Amino acid sequence: MNNFLAVNHKAWKASLELGFTWSGQQRTILAHRKHSGPLRVQKALWPEAKGVCHVIIVHPPAGFAGGDELSIQVAVAQDSHALITTPGAGKWYASTGQTARQTIDLQVADKAILEWLPQETMLFNRAIAHSQTSIRLAASAVFIGWDILVIGRQSRAEKFEAGHYQNQLSIWQNDQLLFKDQLFFQGNDRWLVSPLGMHQQAVSGSLYAIPPLEQRDEKRLDVHIDILRELMSRMTVPVRLTRLGYTLVARYLGNDTRQCLDAFAAIRAKCRREWLGLDEELPRIWKT
């Protein structure tokens, strides 16, 4: 293994299906779980009084090598509330030429809530990575989620000099496209150093939040965003917030993964309290 380049790597094909429903015990349960390959649920937890189901997804290889194909499908049924996270950073390893692919499909029913909170993904030099995420929400569904990318291993001052990265994310509600984000860059791409791109920063994060139906008033959302902007200012973090319709979008650009996670966690906490009447309740795995 040189620079985490698996010359004789046998590609992994893995998939995971999860289905959440509201039970008679006043909590959300993981009613459906099916996996193939090295992708599975480590544990389901219920740390909150209101029965939110916290689930930890693990991928024992800890990353994606060339030729790997991973698929995650999540369905959250009406009245359910699921929170999904990972135990640590994911990694896109260097490749000999094959593409590593990840496909994520999240579906949330009416009056259901999904919090999609994976930890950061690291892009190694010479990785060839394609990631596609589709989020489909019913009319009154709620979603809070993020995507954090770290370009190169910061501990080694690694640059992304070869390979390429492609990421597509779309959010649909009631079969209408709310938001679409697309990113593509190659090794030594000008975009990595341009002031219109990464501006020589290593960490890029995006948070997306869709409020409950009754909270989608534009004036109320603008007040909420002003409160979040003040919070980010007090935390002195490079986060910018905007509203696209009723979709709240936060962007981080900097060099500190922990700073990005802390800022996004603070935004999530405010949204939870304002929209759902819930405490912050960080995933337990983040505290270990």
C-alpha positions in Angstrom: 0.0 0.0 0.0 1.6 3.3 -1.1 -0.1 6.5 -0.3 -3.2 4.3 0.5 -3.2 3.1 -3.1 -4.5 -0.5 -3.2 -2.8 -2.0 -6.2 -4.4 -5.4 -5.7 -7.6 -4.1 -4.3 -10.7 -6.3 -4.7 -13.5 -3.8 -5.2 -16.3 -3.8 -2.6 -19.9 -3.8 -3.7 -22.1 -2.9 -0.7 -25.6 -1.7 0.0 -27.7 -0.8 3.0 -31.5 -0.3 3.2 -33.1 1.3 6.3 -36.8 1.9 7.0 -38.1 3.8 10.0 -41.6 3.8 11.4 -43.4 5.3 14.4 -44.2 2.5 17.0 -46.9 2.1 19.6 -44.3 2.7 22.3 -44.1 6.4 21.4 -40.8 6.2 19.6 -39.4 5.7 16.1 -38.1 2.2 15.4 -35.8 0.8 12.8 -38.4 -1.5 11.2 -36.4 -2.5 8.1 -32.7 -3.2 7.8 -31.1 -5.0 4.9 -27.5 -5.0 3.9 -25.0 -6.7 1.6 -21.2 -6.3 1.8 -19.3 -4.3 4.5 -22.0 -1.6 5.1 -24.3 -1.9 8.1 -25.9 -0.4 11.2 -23.7 -0.4 14.3 -26.4 0.5 16.7 -29.8 2.1 17.1 -30.2 4.3 20.2 -33.1 6.3 21.8 -31.4 9.0 23.9 -34.3 11.5 23.6 -37.5 11.7 25.5 -39.5 12.2 22.3 -38.4 8.9 20.9 -36.0 10.0 18.1 -34.2 7.0 16.7 -30.4 7.6 16.4 -28.6 5.3 14.0 -24.9 4.8 13.4 -23.9 3.6 9.9 -20.5 1.9 9.7 -18.3 0.9 6.8 -15.5 -1.3 8.2 -13.0 -0.6 5.4 -13.4 3.1 6.5 -13.2 4.4 2.9 -13.7 4.0 -0.8 -11.0 2.6 -3.1 -11.1 2.5 -6.9 -13.9 0.2 -8.2 -15.9 0.3 -4.9 -19.6 0.9 -5.2 -21.7 1.7 -2.2 -25.4 2.3 -2.1 -27.5 3.6 0.9 -31.3 3.8 0.8 -33.3 5.3 3.7 -37.1 5.6 4.0 -38.7 7.5 7.0 -42.4 6.8 7.3 -45.1 9.3 8.4 -44.7 10.7 12.0 -41.2 9.2 12.4 -38.0 11.0 13.3 -34.7 9.4 12.5 -31.1 10.7 13.0 -28.3 9.1 11.0 -24.6 9.6 11.5 -21.2 7.9 11.1 -18.6 7.0 13.8 -15.7 8.9 12.0 -14.4 10.4 8.8 -15.0 8.6 5.5 -12.2 8.5 3.0 -11.8 8.4 -0.8 -8.5 6.6 -1.3 -6.1 7.0 -4.2 -6.9 5.0 -7.3 -5.0 3.2 -10.1 -7.6 4.4 -12.5 -10.9 2.9 -11.4 -13.8 5.1 -10.2 -15.2 4.7 -6.7 -18.9 5.4 -6.5 -21.4 6.2 -3.7 -25.2 6.6 -4.2 -27.4 7.8 -1.4 -31.2 7.9 -1.7 -33.2 9.5 1.2 -37.0 9.5 1.3 -39.0 11.2 4.0 -42.8 10.9 4.2 -45.4 13.5 5.4 -44.9 14.7 9.0 -41.7 12.8 9.2 -38.2 14.2 10.1 -34.8 13.1 8.9 -31.5 14.4 10.2 -28.6 13.3 8.0 -25.4 14.1 9.9 -22.4 12.1 8.5 -18.9 13.1 9.7 -16.5 14.6 7.1 -15.2 12.8 4.0 -11.5 13.1 3.2 -10.4 13.2 -0.5 -6.9 11.7 -0.9 -4.6 12.7 -3.7 -5.2 10.6 -6.9 -8.7 9.6 -5.8 -11.3 9.2 -8.5 -14.6 9.6 -6.8 -18.3 10.0 -7.8 -21.0 10.7 -5.2 -24.6 11.2 -5.8 -27.3 12.1 -3.2 -31.0 12.3 -3.9 -33.3 13.6 -1.1 -37.0 13.2 -1.7 -39.4 14.8 0.7 -43.2 14.6 1.0 -45.0 17.9 1.2 -44.8 18.3 5.0 -41.5 16.4 5.6 -38.6 18.1 7.5 -34.9 17.6 6.7 -31.7 18.8 8.2 -28.4 17.5 6.7 -24.9 18.3 5.6 -22.0 17.3 3.5 -18.4 18.1 4.5 -15.4 17.5 2.2 -11.8 17.7 3.2 -9.4 18.0 0.3 -6.1 16.2 1.0 -4.8 14.9 4.3 -4.1 18.1 6.3 -1.7 16.3 8.6 0.6 15.7 5.6 -0.1 19.0 3.9 -1.3 16.9 1.0 -2.6 18.6 -2.2 -5.0 17.1 -4.7 -2.7 16.9 -7.7 -4.3 14.1 -9.7 -7.6 12.3 -10.0 -11.0 13.9 -9.9 -14.0 14.4 -7.7 -17.7 14.6 -8.8 -20.5 15.3 -6.4 -24.2 15.8 -7.1 -27.0 16.5 -4.6 -30.6 17.2 -5.3 -33.5 18.0 -2.9 -37.1 17.4 -4.1 -40.3 18.2 -2.2 -43.7 17.1 -3.3 -42.0 16.1 -6.6 -40.8 19.7 -7.2 -37.0 20.4 -7.4 -36.1 22.7 -4.5 -32.3 22.6 -4.8 -29.5 21.1 -6.8 -25.8 21.3 -6.1 -23.1 20.0 -8.5 -19.4 20.0 -8.1 -16.6 18.7 -10.3 -12.9 19.3 -10.2 -9.7 17.6 -11.2 -6.2 17.4 -9.7 -4.4 20.8 -9.8 -7.6 22.4 -11.0 -7.5 26.2 -11.0 -10.8 26.1 -9.0 -8.8 24.8 -6.0 -6.8 28.0 -5.7 -9.2 30.6 -7.3 -11.0 33.2 -5.1 -14.1 32.0 -6.9 -13.5 28.4 -5.8 -11.7 26.9 -2.8 -9.3 29.8 -2.5 -6.5 27.4 -1.3 -8.7 26.3 1.6 -9.0 22.5 2.4 -12.5 22.2 4.0 -15.8 22.8 2.2 -19.1 22.2 3.9 -22.8 22.6 3.0 -25.8 22.4 5.3 -29.3 22.1 4.0 -32.5 22.5 6.2 -36.1 22.3 5.2 -38.5 23.5 8.0 -41.9 22.1 8.9 -44.9 23.3 6.8 -46.1 25.8 9.5 -42.6 27.4 9.7 -42.2 28.2 6.0 -43.3 31.8 6.3 -40.7 34.0 4.5 -40.6 36.7 7.2 -40.2 34.2 10.0 -37.4 32.4 8.1 -35.6 35.7 7.4 -35.7 36.5 11.2 -34.4 33.0 11.9 -31.5 33.4 9.4 -30.6 36.7 11.0 -30.3 35.0 14.4 -28.1 32.3 12.8 -25.9 34.9 11.2 -25.4 36.6 14.5 -24.6 33.3 16.1 -21.9 32.5 13.4 -20.5 36.0 13.9 -20.1 35.4 17.6 -18.4 32.1 16.9 -16.2 33.9 14.4 -16.5 31.1 11.8 -16.4 31.5 8.0 -20.0 30.4 7.4 -22.5 32.2 5.1 -26.2 31.6 5.2 -28.9 32.2 2.6 -32.5 31.2 1.9 -33.6 29.7 -1.4 -37.4 29.8 -1.2 -37.9 28.1 2.2 -34.6 26.1 1.9 -32.0 27.2 4.4 -28.4 26.8 3.1 -25.2 27.3 5.1 -21.8 27.2 3.5 -18.4 26.8 5.2 -15.0 27.4 3.6 -11.9 27.2 5.7 -9.2 24.8 7.0 -10.6 23.5 10.2 -12.9 20.4 10.1 -13.8 20.7 13.8 -14.8 24.3 13.3 -17.1 23.4 10.5 -18.7 20.6 12.4 -19.2 22.8 15.5 -20.7 25.6 13.4 -23.1 23.2 11.6 -24.0 21.5 14.9 -24.9 25.0 16.4 -27.1 25.8 13.4 -28.8 22.4 13.7 -29.4 23.0 17.4 -31.1 26.4 16.7 -33.3 24.8 14.0 -34.3 22.0 16.3 -35.3 24.3 19.0 -37.1 26.8 16.7 -38.8 24.4 14.4 -39.3 21.2 16.5 -39.1 22.2 20.1 -36.2 19.8 20.7 -32.9 20.1 22.6 -29.6 19.8 20.7 -28.9 16.1 21.7 -25.7 15.4 19.8 -25.2 11.8 18.6 -23.6 9.8 21.4 -20.8 8.5 19.1 -19.4 12.1 18.7 -18.7 12.1 22.4 -16.5 9.0 22.4 
